[in-house]
């Protein structure tokens, strides 16, 4: 969500409050609803199997999809098209992949049966390494005093077996240590991390409660869809289908079998 906010403000130049108030609340509602549904599926699986160690599927924004929508659709349309046409194209770009996910949910179980598990999990690992591991690793070395220290806190727990008092998660300890170093460095003038009281105040300047407004988007569904929309949206609809299917396969490899069709149709509905 933080990355998406930055992309909307600085790449697509959608710094206006109205734009952020439409997109971010809709994403938040999507993640809330899908998380509750995946938790319900995990609860049913736990009841059916009698286990107490079931892990729910993760819910969130597809990272590659987010970058493509921002750079290919929003940033390009900001220059080449009118406000109404680019808004309509965004609606279609969100609708087409969802339709592909909905339809693909019924054929995904067959695809999983005929595809080796290594092939399904290999793509998931590739995306994870590229978008989730490599960029944060680079940012960690940009401020090594904070990044490497927090990394060490996590390694001591996850690989060294050290347990922090009262079962406090290692990730939470790492965040606390990073905040102490960053704010403490400000007191002595080193300014690690670039934190400031003014920055915290500015973050609360736009604080408020907003709900998504689908009325404006529904009026744009009647707009025609171009070949460029199809060429871009359909492949990424297929990608979202494979990504969701990989998540189900990954969960089953860890011992939590979830119904593929229900998961994919729920993903399509939330998208």
C-alpha positions, 0 to 999 in steps of 0.5 A: 500500500505504501509503494502504491501510494508513492506510485500514484503520487509521483509516477502517475502524478495523482497527488490529488486527494480525490484520486487517493480517496477513491483508489486506496479505500477500494484496495483496503476494502478489497484486502479486508473482505478477501482476508476475512474470506480466506480466514473463513476457509482456513477455519473450515479446513481446521474444523474438517481436519481437526488441526490447530495449525492451519495457515490462511492464504495471504491476501493483497495486491499483485505486485507485478500487476500493480507496477504494470497498471501504474506505468503502462496505463496510468502514467501513459494515459496521463499524457495521451488521453482525456480524463474520461477516457483514461478513467474508463480504460482503468475500469476495463483494465481491472474488469478484464483480468477479473473475468479471466480469473473467474472463468479460470477458476473452473479450469485451474483444478485441471491445470494443477493436476497436469502441471508438475508442482515444481513448475507452479512453485518455480514461478512463485519463487521467481516473483518473490525473489525479484519483487519481494527480496531484491528491492528490500535488500537494496534498500537495506544496504542504503541505510546499513546501520539500520538495515543490517542491524534489523536483519541481524535481529531477525536472523538471530531468531529465525536461524539461531533459534533465539526466543525473545521474551514473552514470545514477541515476534522477531519482526516486531523486535526488528521494527522497534530496534530500527525505530530506536536507532533512527530516532536516536540518531536524530538526537545526536545529529546523525539523522539515519533514516531521514525521520523528522517530527515534521514528516510525522505531522505531514503524514497525518495532514491527509488522515481521514475516513474514506469509503470507495465510491463505485458510482463514477466507475459504473458510468464508465463501463459503457466506454469502448475497449481498445486493442491496447487494453486487450493486449495488456489486460488479457495477459495479466489476467492470465498471470493473475490466474497463474499467481493465484493458482500457485498460491493454492499449490504452495499452501497444499505443499505445506499441508493446507489444501484449499479449494482452487475454484473458490479461492480463484473466484473470490480473488476475482470478486475482490479484484 
